[in-house]
Amino acid sequence: MKILSMVLVVFFVHLSLCCNAQNKKFNNLFYCFGNAMNLPNAPKSFEDQAILAKKTGYQAMSGSGEQNYFEFRKALDRVGLAMPEIYIELNIDQGIASKDSLLKKIIRDSKGRDLLITLPIVSKLYKNNQLEGDTKLVEMLTPLADYAAAYQVKLAIYPHYLLYCESIQHALKIATMAARPNIGIVFNLCHFLKVEGETQIEAALTQSMPHLMMVSICGADTGDTKNMDWNRLIQPLGAGSFDTYRFVKLIKDKGYQGRIGLQCYNIKTDAAIALSKSLNTWNSYKNMYSASLKGN
């Protein structure tokens, strides 16, 4: 009996170590945000934008907004790029206008594509009354999530500076209230630095992990980030004094296996150069992380 118990202990320890190693494996999908195509010298047509992203080494690019979704999706399909995520504003005041809204058409079109819809939340009516606003928002989110679940589509609350939901804590509250397995949150590094500051990152990530569906990263500066402008908080990956690799290592050490997007808003560098520099930096992070695991 003792021998059997020892065998079982060894088995479960080995299983635990294998699972932990798998969680730490650096195989997260890394993609560029669609706003990379607003950078200097970026092409204008969706197909040329997709070609640029693929030429610089990316295998996926996010969408933005509902209006051009179908045209953009077709361009990505033609070039052979995935769309792992699309950013769509959700206005509590307006609600979801109809039973067959454009948002629901996008959900239906994305069946089986593993799409994540990230939702920055907007409201003027409830900005200063979040107790009632959260209830209204959850009343919108839960039927939408139930509808999306049939198409294997996920939803994630996107904390955004100056919008209705700015903080990780608020996003977690909404996701917990909604209590749907396909509703989670986004950890957007630049907005977190702007709203909450860099000293709170590890604690916020620890709380976020059970609900975390997407992380966005970029280069940034360290210091009094709450009072910095976006030109310091959003830079090509590898630029700035903030240690973005340490942040990536932290989420990997905590077992995060989800998608990671490259935030590119308002960067002034040439699009092709910024994308290439960022991807080269990402690849260096992978090498550094692999080396850190071997050293343990």
C-alpha positions as CSV (number, residue, x, y, z in Angstrom):
1,M,0.0,0.0,0.0
2,K,2.9,2.4,0.9
3,I,4.6,1.6,-2.4
4,L,1.3,2.4,-4.3
5,S,1.0,5.7,-2.4
6,M,4.6,6.6,-3.3
7,V,4.0,5.8,-6.9
8,L,0.9,8.0,-7.0
9,V,2.7,10.9,-5.4
10,V,5.6,10.7,-7.9
11,F,3.0,10.4,-10.8
12,F,1.1,13.5,-9.7
13,V,4.2,15.5,-9.0
14,H,5.5,14.6,-12.5
15,L,2.1,15.5,-14.0
16,S,2.1,18.9,-12.2
17,L,5.6,19.7,-13.5
18,C,4.6,18.8,-17.0
19,C,1.5,21.0,-16.9
20,N,3.5,23.8,-15.4
21,A,6.1,23.5,-18.1
22,Q,3.4,23.5,-20.8
23,N,1.8,26.7,-19.4
24,K,5.2,28.4,-19.4
25,K,6.0,27.4,-23.0
26,F,6.3,30.6,-25.0
27,N,3.7,29.8,-27.7
28,N,1.3,32.7,-27.2
29,L,-0.2,34.1,-30.4
30,F,1.4,37.5,-31.0
31,Y,-0.3,39.8,-33.4
32,C,-0.3,43.5,-34.3
33,F,-3.3,45.8,-33.7
34,G,-5.0,47.2,-36.8
35,N,-4.1,50.7,-35.6
36,A,-0.5,49.9,-36.8
37,M,-1.9,50.8,-40.2
38,N,-2.4,54.4,-39.1
39,L,1.4,54.8,-38.7
40,P,3.4,56.8,-41.3
41,N,3.7,55.3,-44.8
42,A,1.3,52.5,-44.1
43,P,-0.7,51.4,-47.1
44,K,-4.3,52.5,-47.6
45,S,-6.1,49.4,-48.9
46,F,-7.0,46.6,-46.5
47,E,-5.2,44.0,-48.7
48,D,-2.0,46.0,-48.9
49,Q,-2.1,46.5,-45.1
50,A,-2.5,42.7,-44.6
51,I,0.4,42.2,-47.1
52,L,2.6,44.5,-45.1
53,A,1.8,42.8,-41.8
54,K,2.6,39.4,-43.3
55,K,5.7,40.6,-45.0
56,T,7.1,41.9,-41.7
57,G,6.5,38.5,-40.1
58,Y,3.1,38.7,-38.4
59,Q,0.5,35.9,-38.8
60,A,-2.4,37.8,-37.5
61,M,-3.9,41.3,-37.1
62,S,-6.8,42.7,-35.1
63,G,-9.8,44.4,-36.5
64,S,-11.3,47.7,-35.2
65,G,-15.0,48.7,-35.4
66,E,-18.0,47.1,-37.0
67,Q,-18.4,49.1,-40.2
68,N,-15.5,47.7,-42.3
69,Y,-15.4,44.2,-40.7
70,F,-16.5,42.1,-43.7
71,E,-14.2,43.9,-46.2
72,F,-11.2,43.7,-43.7
73,R,-11.9,40.0,-42.9
74,K,-11.9,39.1,-46.6
75,A,-8.6,40.9,-47.2
76,L,-7.0,39.0,-44.3
77,D,-8.3,35.8,-45.6
78,R,-6.9,36.4,-49.1
79,V,-3.5,37.1,-47.7
80,G,-3.6,34.3,-45.2
81,L,-3.7,36.3,-41.9
82,A,-5.9,35.4,-38.9
83,M,-8.1,37.9,-37.1
84,P,-7.9,36.8,-33.4
85,E,-9.5,39.9,-32.0
86,I,-11.7,42.8,-32.9
87,Y,-12.2,46.0,-30.9
88,I,-15.8,47.2,-30.8
89,E,-17.2,50.0,-28.6
90,L,-20.2,49.0,-26.5
91,N,-22.4,52.0,-25.5
92,I,-24.5,51.3,-22.4
93,D,-26.8,54.2,-23.2
94,Q,-27.7,53.0,-26.7
95,G,-28.0,49.3,-25.9
96,I,-27.9,46.7,-28.7
97,A,-30.2,48.3,-31.3
98,S,-31.8,45.3,-32.9
99,K,-32.1,41.6,-32.6
100,D,-30.1,41.3,-35.8
101,S,-27.5,44.0,-35.1
102,L,-24.2,44.3,-37.1
103,L,-22.4,43.0,-34.0
104,K,-24.5,39.8,-34.1
105,K,-23.7,39.4,-37.9
106,I,-20.0,39.6,-37.1
107,I,-20.4,37.0,-34.4
108,R,-22.2,34.6,-36.8
109,D,-19.6,35.2,-39.5
110,S,-16.9,34.3,-37.0
111,K,-18.2,30.8,-36.1
112,G,-15.3,28.5,-35.3
113,R,-12.6,31.2,-35.9
114,D,-11.7,31.6,-32.2
115,L,-12.6,35.4,-32.3
116,L,-12.3,37.5,-29.2
117,I,-14.4,40.7,-29.2
118,T,-12.8,43.3,-27.0
119,L,-15.3,45.8,-25.6
120,P,-14.3,49.4,-24.5
121,I,-17.4,50.5,-22.6
122,V,-18.9,54.0,-23.2
123,S,-21.6,55.8,-21.2
124,K,-22.5,59.4,-20.5
125,L,-25.7,58.5,-18.5
126,Y,-24.0,56.2,-16.1
127,K,-20.4,57.6,-15.9
128,N,-21.1,58.9,-12.4
129,N,-23.6,56.1,-11.4
130,Q,-21.7,52.9,-11.9
131,L,-23.9,50.9,-9.5
132,E,-26.8,51.3,-11.9
133,G,-24.6,51.4,-15.0
134,D,-23.0,48.0,-14.2
135,T,-26.4,46.4,-13.8
136,K,-27.5,47.8,-17.2
137,L,-24.2,46.7,-18.8
138,V,-24.5,43.1,-17.5
139,E,-28.1,43.0,-18.7
140,M,-26.7,43.7,-22.2
141,L,-23.7,41.5,-21.9
142,T,-25.2,38.2,-20.7
143,P,-27.6,37.6,-23.6
144,L,-24.9,38.7,-26.0
145,A,-22.4,36.3,-24.5
146,D,-25.0,33.5,-24.6
147,Y,-25.6,34.3,-28.3
148,A,-21.8,34.4,-29.0
149,A,-21.2,31.1,-27.2
150,A,-23.1,29.2,-29.9
151,Y,-20.5,30.5,-32.4
152,Q,-17.4,29.9,-30.1
153,V,-16.9,33.7,-29.9
154,K,-15.6,35.3,-26.6
155,L,-16.1,38.8,-25.2
156,A,-13.7,40.7,-23.0
157,I,-14.1,44.0,-21.2
158,Y,-11.4,46.4,-22.3
159,P,-10.4,48.9,-19.6
160,H,-9.7,52.3,-21.3
161,Y,-8.5,55.6,-19.9
162,L,-11.4,58.2,-19.5
163,L,-14.1,55.7,-20.6
164,Y,-16.8,54.2,-18.4
165,C,-14.6,51.3,-17.4
166,E,-11.0,52.5,-16.8
167,S,-9.6,50.0,-14.3
168,I,-8.8,46.3,-14.1
169,Q,-10.8,46.2,-10.8
170,H,-13.9,47.6,-12.5
171,A,-13.5,45.2,-15.5
172,L,-13.2,42.2,-13.1
173,K,-16.3,43.4,-11.2
174,I,-18.3,43.4,-14.5
175,A,-17.0,40.0,-15.7
176,T,-17.8,38.5,-12.3
177,M,-21.3,39.9,-12.3
178,A,-21.9,38.6,-15.8
179,A,-20.7,35.1,-14.7
180,R,-20.4,33.7,-18.3
181,P,-17.4,31.5,-19.2
182,N,-17.0,33.4,-22.5
183,I,-16.8,36.8,-20.8
184,G,-13.4,37.9,-19.6
185,I,-11.1,41.0,-19.4
186,V,-8.2,42.6,-21.3
187,F,-5.0,43.7,-19.6
188,N,-4.0,46.7,-21.7
189,L,-0.5,47.7,-20.5
190,C,-0.5,51.3,-21.7
191,H,-4.0,52.1,-20.2
192,F,-3.0,50.4,-17.0
193,L,0.1,52.5,-16.7
194,K,-2.0,55.6,-17.4
195,V,-4.8,54.8,-15.0
196,E,-3.2,52.8,-12.2
197,G,0.6,53.1,-12.4
198,E,3.3,50.6,-12.7
199,T,3.7,49.7,-9.0
200,Q,0.3,47.9,-9.0
201,I,1.0,45.6,-12.0
202,E,1.8,42.3,-10.3
203,A,-1.1,42.4,-7.9
204,A,-3.5,43.3,-10.7
205,L,-2.2,40.5,-12.9
206,T,-2.6,38.0,-10.1
207,Q,-6.2,39.0,-9.6
208,S,-6.8,39.1,-13.4
209,M,-5.5,35.6,-14.3
210,P,-8.7,33.6,-14.0
211,H,-10.5,36.1,-16.3
212,L,-7.7,37.2,-18.6
213,M,-8.4,36.7,-22.3
214,M,-6.1,39.2,-23.9
215,V,-3.0,41.2,-23.0
216,S,-1.7,44.1,-25.0
217,I,1.9,45.3,-24.9
218,C,4.2,48.0,-26.3
219,G,7.3,49.9,-25.4
220,A,6.8,52.6,-22.7
221,D,8.7,54.7,-20.3
222,T,8.9,54.1,-16.5
223,G,8.3,56.6,-13.8
224,D,5.2,58.7,-13.0
225,T,3.2,57.0,-15.8
226,K,-0.2,58.4,-14.7
227,N,1.0,61.9,-15.8
228,M,2.7,60.8,-19.1
229,D,1.3,61.4,-22.6
230,W,0.7,58.5,-25.0
231,N,3.9,59.3,-26.9
232,R,5.7,58.0,-23.8
233,L,3.3,55.2,-22.9
234,I,3.0,53.7,-26.4
235,Q,6.2,53.1,-28.3
236,P,7.5,50.4,-30.6
237,L,8.3,47.2,-28.6
238,G,11.9,47.5,-27.3
239,A,11.8,51.3,-27.0
240,G,11.3,53.2,-23.8
241,S,12.7,52.7,-20.3
242,F,9.8,50.5,-19.0
243,D,10.9,46.8,-18.8
244,T,8.3,45.2,-21.0
245,Y,10.2,41.9,-21.1
246,R,9.8,41.7,-17.3
247,F,6.1,42.3,-17.7
248,V,5.9,39.5,-20.3
249,K,7.9,37.2,-18.2
250,L,5.6,37.9,-15.3
251,I,2.5,36.9,-17.2
252,K,4.2,33.8,-18.5
253,D,5.4,32.8,-15.1
254,K,1.8,33.0,-13.9
255,G,0.8,30.6,-16.7
256,Y,-0.8,32.9,-19.2
257,Q,-1.3,31.1,-22.5
258,G,-3.6,33.5,-24.3
259,R,-3.2,36.0,-27.1
260,I,-0.9,39.0,-26.9
261,G,-1.5,42.1,-29.1
262,L,0.9,44.8,-30.1
263,Q,-0.5,48.3,-29.3
264,C,0.5,50.8,-31.9
265,Y,-1.7,53.8,-31.4
266,N,-0.2,57.1,-32.5
267,I,3.4,55.9,-32.9
268,K,5.3,58.3,-35.2
269,T,7.7,55.7,-36.6
270,D,7.4,54.4,-40.2
271,A,4.9,51.5,-40.1
272,A,7.2,48.8,-41.6
273,I,10.1,49.8,-39.4
274,A,8.0,49.9,-36.2
275,L,6.4,46.5,-37.0
276,S,9.7,44.9,-37.8
277,K,11.4,46.4,-34.7
278,S,8.6,45.2,-32.5
279,L,8.6,41.7,-33.9
280,N,12.4,41.4,-33.6
281,T,12.0,42.5,-29.9
282,W,9.2,39.9,-29.4
283,N,11.5,37.2,-30.8
284,S,14.3,38.3,-28.4
285,Y,11.8,38.0,-25.5
286,K,11.1,34.4,-26.5
287,N,14.8,33.6,-26.6
288,M,15.3,35.3,-23.2
289,Y,12.4,33.4,-21.6
290,S,13.6,30.1,-23.0
291,A,17.0,30.8,-21.5
292,S,15.5,31.7,-18.1
293,L,13.6,28.4,-18.0
294,K,16.8,26.4,-18.7
295,G,18.6,28.3,-15.9
296,N,16.0,27.2,-13.3
